[in-house]
Amino acid sequence: MADPSPPARAVTLLGRPKLWLMPTLLTGLLALLLSLLYMGGIVDPQRDLRHLPIALVNGDTGRPPAGQQQNAGTQIAAAITSDTSSDKAAWRTLTLAQAQDQLDSGKVYGALVIPANFTDSVTALATSDATERPAMTVLTNPGKGSLGSSLASQITTQAAHQASQTIGKQLTRADARANSTTKLLLADPVNVVTQVGHPLGSHSGLGLSAFYYTLLLVLAGFIGGNVISNAVDTSLGYADNEIGPWHTRLPTVPINRTQTLLLKMAMTAGITVLTVSLIMLATITILDMDASHLPLLWIYSYCASLAVGLGVQAINAAFGGVGQLVSMFVFIVLGLPSSGATVPLQAVPGFYRFLSHFEPMRQLSDGVRAILYFDARGDAGLTRSWIMIAIGVALALLFGFAMTRYYDRRGHARLTPQPA
């Protein structure tokens, strides 16, 4: 009897170009795409910033100064809204109550408020009746994320200072006899005060807890879906199980693709109950993350993570072994930079704004943010999130079962190597 061939050696196999080709191409392409997609969304928010919604409140009730038709607040508001030199802000002229409502619902990233006594304070500077500097208030909205709130604060503060300098030039011309100290005061007379327009709790991660909580839900659905898929294939004898030196190959259970997908989706629905409960236990009970509406948050978290898990099962059923890579791009690679949770969508390139209309992570993060920061208001994004979750679940079911039924009808049975 002839001796069996000697086992192959790594040194010999490394000399085979075909062995290198596919892993090299795939890993290189992945590294390039990940770099372009992730860094492309955050590398220069100031350059890409367009039409950030900011409220402008003119509460000035003072009478117009002598020789002028409008009071100072109305002039400033008109100058800000008519300025076409920059399109970074989309100013919304609102009342104070309307502005506060839009801050509380996350519809604006900040606000600039001109107070009722603004004209009187400005006029008094040129007389001996001045008791305080005129002021404008910048309101921030940390619930929209620290970067978004910061960008809005920069825009509103800059607008307030420009208005102050314009007023200063008018006052300086009107009071030519003023001494150097008075002229210095009149050159920039308005005091800009920054306040939090919609406060968050101290355990909200400066407005980032909603993003990371959403990421946990997506990862739980993505990783859980793949773990369940692999475990079911192993248990049914369609995949080998290797742990270290131990190898297991179970008897193959005869089952078609449609029934296999149904099994995996049912298990995903059951196991997601556990994973979502553990996420809330860890983040809220153990780590003390600020959260309210806990029953609603649990139901929403379950539905959100389940939608991702069902999507993963549908993609794996349709694409087979490469499905894990496809679902990674759908739910994570393209989802993170287009979520709008860390960088406002108004500050990312147009490609990511396009993705945000249907990418799952954006839809889910809006709902989480509404529950955690904006009192679970439907108009804060929660209603739209529920609708998109329902659409996502429906698409996963339709796509997954359509593909498996097609494979079954065509007789594309899975390879089933029987154990010895």
C-alpha positions in Angstrom: 0.0 0.0 0.0 1.4 3.3 -1.0 2.3 5.8 1.7 -0.2 8.7 1.9 1.0 12.1 0.6 2.8 14.2 3.2 0.8 17.0 4.7 1.2 20.4 3.0 3.5 23.0 4.6 2.7 26.7 5.0 6.0 27.7 3.4 5.1 25.8 0.3 1.5 27.1 0.1 2.7 30.7 0.6 4.2 30.5 -2.9 0.9 30.0 -4.6 -0.4 33.3 -6.1 -4.0 32.1 -6.3 -4.0 31.6 -2.5 -3.2 35.3 -2.0 -5.4 36.7 -4.7 -8.9 36.8 -3.2 -8.0 37.6 0.5 -5.7 40.4 -0.7 -8.4 41.9 -3.0 -11.2 41.7 -0.5 -9.3 43.0 2.6 -7.7 45.8 0.6 -11.1 46.8 -0.9 -12.7 46.7 2.6 -9.9 48.9 4.1 -10.3 51.4 1.3 -14.1 51.6 1.4 -14.2 51.8 5.2 -11.7 54.6 5.2 -13.5 56.6 2.6 -17.0 56.0 4.0 -16.2 56.7 7.7 -13.8 59.6 7.3 -15.6 61.1 4.4 -18.6 61.8 6.6 -16.8 63.7 9.4 -13.5 65.0 8.0 -14.7 68.6 7.5 -18.2 69.4 8.9 -17.7 73.2 8.6 -17.1 72.8 4.8 -20.1 70.6 4.3 -22.5 72.5 6.6 -25.7 73.6 4.8 -29.0 74.9 6.2 -28.7 74.0 9.8 -32.1 74.9 11.3 -31.8 77.6 14.0 -34.6 79.7 15.6 -34.5 83.5 15.5 -36.7 85.2 18.1 -37.2 89.0 17.9 -39.0 89.9 21.1 -38.0 93.6 21.0 -41.1 95.7 21.8 -39.2 99.1 22.0 -40.3 102.1 19.9 -38.1 102.9 16.9 -35.3 105.4 17.6 -35.7 108.9 16.3 -35.5 109.1 12.6 -35.9 105.3 12.1 -38.9 103.3 11.0 -38.0 100.0 12.8 -36.6 99.3 16.3 -33.2 97.8 16.7 -34.4 94.2 17.1 -36.4 94.2 13.9 -33.5 95.7 12.0 -31.1 93.0 13.3 -33.6 90.2 12.6 -34.1 91.5 9.0 -30.3 91.7 8.5 -29.7 88.2 9.7 -32.5 86.5 7.6 -31.6 88.5 4.5 -27.9 87.8 4.6 -27.0 85.6 1.6 -23.3 85.6 2.1 -23.5 82.1 3.8 -26.0 79.2 3.6 -24.8 77.5 6.7 -27.9 78.4 8.7 -31.6 78.1 7.9 -33.0 80.8 10.2 -36.6 80.2 11.4 -38.3 83.4 12.6 -40.4 82.3 15.6 -41.9 83.6 18.8 -40.2 82.6 22.0 -42.9 80.0 22.8 -42.5 78.5 19.3 -38.8 78.5 19.5 -38.9 76.7 22.9 -41.3 74.1 21.5 -39.0 73.4 18.6 -36.0 73.1 21.0 -38.0 70.7 23.0 -38.9 68.6 20.0 -35.4 68.7 18.5 -36.5 70.6 15.3 -33.8 73.3 15.8 -30.2 73.0 16.9 -30.3 76.4 18.7 -31.8 79.8 18.9 -30.9 83.5 19.0 -33.2 85.6 21.2 -33.5 89.4 21.1 -35.2 90.5 24.4 -38.1 92.9 24.8 -36.1 95.8 26.1 -33.4 95.6 23.5 -34.0 98.9 21.7 -34.4 100.8 25.0 -31.1 99.4 26.2 -29.3 100.4 23.0 -30.8 103.9 23.0 -29.9 104.4 26.7 -26.2 103.8 25.9 -25.9 107.2 24.3 -27.4 108.9 27.3 -26.8 109.0 31.1 -29.8 106.6 31.6 -27.8 103.5 30.7 -27.9 100.9 33.6 -26.8 97.8 31.7 -25.5 96.7 28.3 -28.0 95.4 25.8 -28.0 91.7 25.6 -28.9 88.9 23.2 -29.2 85.3 24.3 -27.9 82.2 22.5 -29.8 79.1 23.4 -28.2 75.7 22.7 -29.8 72.3 22.2 -27.5 69.5 23.5 -30.2 67.0 22.7 -29.2 67.3 19.1 -25.7 66.2 19.9 -22.7 68.1 21.2 -21.3 68.8 17.7 -24.6 70.0 16.3 -25.3 72.2 19.3 -21.8 73.6 19.1 -22.1 74.4 15.4 -25.4 76.2 16.0 -23.9 78.1 18.9 -21.0 79.3 16.7 -23.4 80.5 14.0 -25.7 82.4 16.4 -22.8 83.9 18.4 -21.2 85.1 15.3 -24.5 86.7 14.1 -25.0 88.4 17.5 -21.5 89.8 17.4 -21.9 91.1 13.8 -25.1 92.8 14.9 -23.3 94.3 17.9 -20.6 95.8 15.7 -23.2 97.2 13.3 -25.0 98.9 16.2 -21.7 100.1 17.6 -20.8 101.9 14.4 -24.2 103.7 14.5 -23.8 104.7 18.1 -20.2 105.9 17.6 -21.2 108.1 14.7 -24.1 109.5 16.7 -21.9 110.4 19.7 -18.8 111.9 18.2 -17.9 113.7 21.5 -17.6 110.5 23.4 -14.2 109.8 25.2 -12.0 106.9 24.3 -13.4 104.7 27.1 -17.0 105.3 26.0 -16.0 104.7 22.3 -14.5 101.3 23.3 -17.8 100.4 24.9 -19.9 101.6 22.0 -17.7 99.7 19.5 -19.2 96.4 20.6 -22.0 97.2 22.9 -24.1 94.0 23.0 -23.5 91.4 25.6 -24.0 87.9 24.2 -25.2 85.4 26.8 -25.2 81.6 26.1 -27.7 79.4 27.9 -29.0 75.8 27.5 -32.3 76.0 25.7 -33.2 72.3 26.3 -31.3 70.9 29.3 -30.3 67.2 29.5 -29.4 65.1 32.5 -25.8 64.7 33.7 -25.9 61.1 32.6 -26.7 61.7 29.0 -23.2 61.7 27.6 -23.4 65.3 26.5 -26.1 64.3 24.0 -24.3 61.2 22.8 -26.0 58.5 24.9 -28.8 58.2 22.3 -26.2 57.4 19.5 -24.4 54.8 21.6 -27.6 53.2 22.8 -28.8 53.0 19.1 -25.5 51.5 18.2 -26.0 48.8 20.9 -29.4 47.9 19.5 -28.0 47.6 15.9 -25.0 45.6 17.0 -27.2 43.3 19.1 -29.5 42.7 16.1 -26.6 42.3 13.7 -24.3 40.1 15.8 -27.2 38.2 17.3 -28.7 37.5 13.8 -25.4 36.1 12.5 -24.8 34.0 15.7 -28.3 32.5 15.4 -27.9 31.8 11.7 -24.6 30.0 12.2 -25.8 28.1 15.3 -28.9 26.9 13.4 -26.9 25.7 10.4 -24.5 23.9 12.7 -27.3 22.2 14.7 -29.1 21.1 11.5 -25.9 19.6 10.1 -25.4 22.2 7.3 -22.1 23.5 8.8 -19.3 22.1 10.8 -18.6 23.3 14.4 -15.0 23.8 15.4 -13.8 25.0 18.8 -10.0 24.8 19.1 -9.0 21.2 18.2 -12.5 19.9 18.6 -14.6 19.3 15.5 -18.3 18.4 15.4 -20.4 17.4 12.4 -24.0 16.6 13.3 -26.4 14.6 11.3 -28.2 16.6 8.6 -31.8 17.4 9.2 -33.8 17.5 5.9 -35.4 20.9 5.7 -35.8 23.4 2.9 -34.6 27.0 2.8 -38.0 28.6 3.5 -38.5 26.5 6.7 -34.9 27.2 7.7 -35.4 31.0 7.4 -38.7 30.7 9.3 -36.9 28.9 12.1 -34.1 31.5 12.3 -36.5 34.4 12.3 -38.6 32.8 15.1 -35.5 32.3 17.2 -34.3 35.8 16.5 -37.7 37.2 17.8 -37.4 35.1 20.9 -33.7 35.8 21.7 -34.0 39.5 21.1 -36.2 39.7 24.2 -33.2 38.7 26.2 -30.6 40.8 24.5 -32.7 44.0 24.7 -33.5 43.4 28.3 -29.8 43.0 29.1 -28.9 46.1 27.2 -31.4 48.1 29.3 -30.2 46.4 32.5 -26.6 47.3 31.7 -27.1 50.9 30.5 -29.9 52.1 32.8 -29.7 50.0 36.0 -26.0 49.4 36.3 -24.5 52.5 34.4 -27.4 54.8 35.5 -27.9 56.3 32.0 -30.6 59.0 32.0 -33.8 57.5 30.6 -37.5 58.0 30.9 -40.6 56.2 29.4 -39.0 52.9 30.3 -41.8 50.6 29.1 -41.9 52.5 25.8 -38.1 52.4 25.5 -38.1 48.6 26.0 -40.8 48.1 23.4 -39.1 50.4 20.9 -35.7 48.8 21.6 -37.1 45.4 21.0 -38.8 46.3 17.7 -35.7 48.2 16.5 -33.2 45.4 17.3 -35.6 42.8 15.9 -35.9 44.7 12.6 -32.1 44.6 12.3 -32.0 40.9 13.2 -34.7 39.9 10.7 -32.9 41.9 8.0 -29.7 40.0 8.7 -31.5 36.7 8.4 -33.1 37.7 5.1 -29.8 38.9 3.7 -28.0 35.7 4.8 -30.7 33.6 3.3 -30.5 35.4 0.0 -26.7 35.7 -0.4 -25.4 32.8 1.6 -21.9 33.0 3.0 -21.3 36.5 1.7 -24.5 37.7 3.4 -22.7 38.6 6.6 -20.5 41.0 4.6 -23.5 42.5 2.8 -25.5 43.0 6.1 -22.4 44.6 7.7 -22.4 47.2 5.0 -26.2 47.7 5.1 -26.5 48.1 8.9 -23.2 49.4 10.1 -20.7 50.6 7.4 -23.2 52.8 5.6 -25.3 53.4 8.7 -22.9 55.0 11.0 -21.8 58.0 8.9 -25.4 58.6 7.7 -27.1 58.3 11.1 -26.9 62.1 11.9 -26.4 61.1 15.5 -22.8 62.4 16.0 -22.4 64.8 13.0 -25.6 66.6 11.9 -26.9 65.6 8.5 -26.7 69.2 7.5 -22.9 69.0 8.0 -22.1 65.8 5.9 -21.7 65.5 2.2 -24.8 65.0 0.0 -24.1 61.2 -0.4 -24.7 60.6 3.3 -27.8 62.8 3.4 -29.1 60.7 0.6 -28.4 57.5 2.5 -30.0 58.9 5.6 -33.5 58.7 4.0 -33.5 54.9 4.2 -30.4 53.7 6.2 -31.6 51.9 9.3 -29.4 53.5 11.9 -30.7 57.0 11.2 -34.3 55.9 11.5 -33.6 54.1 14.8 -31.4 56.9 16.3 -34.2 59.5 15.7 -36.6 57.4 17.8 -34.2 56.7 20.6 -33.3 60.4 20.8 -37.0 61.3 20.9 -37.6 58.9 23.8 -34.4 59.8 25.8 -34.3 63.5 25.2 -37.5 64.9 23.9 -40.2 63.4 26.1 -41.1 60.7 23.5 -42.8 63.3 21.3 -43.9 61.9 17.9 -42.9 65.1 16.1 -39.4 64.7 17.5 -38.8 61.8 15.1 -40.5 59.0 17.0 -43.5 58.6 14.7 -41.3 58.5 11.6 -39.1 55.9 13.3 -42.0 53.6 14.1 -43.1 53.8 10.5 -39.6 53.0 9.2 -39.3 50.1 11.6 -42.6 48.7 10.3 -41.4 49.1 6.7 -38.0 47.5 7.5 -39.7 44.4 9.1 -42.0 44.1 6.1 -39.2 44.3 3.6 -37.1 41.8 5.5 -40.0 39.3 5.5 -40.9 39.9 1.9 -37.3 39.8 0.6 -36.2 36.8 2.7 -39.1 34.5 2.0 -39.4 35.6 -1.7 -35.7 34.5 -2.2 -36.0 31.2 -0.3 -39.2 30.2 -2.0 -37.6 31.0 -5.3 -34.6 28.8 -4.4 -36.8 26.0 -3.2 -39.0 26.1 -6.4 -35.9 25.9 -8.6 -34.6 23.0 -6.6 -31.5 24.7 -5.3 -31.0 22.4 -2.3 -28.2 23.2 0.2 -25.1 21.0 0.1 -25.5 18.5 2.9 -22.3 16.5 3.5 -23.3 13.5 5.7 -21.1 12.7 8.7 -19.1 9.5 8.6 
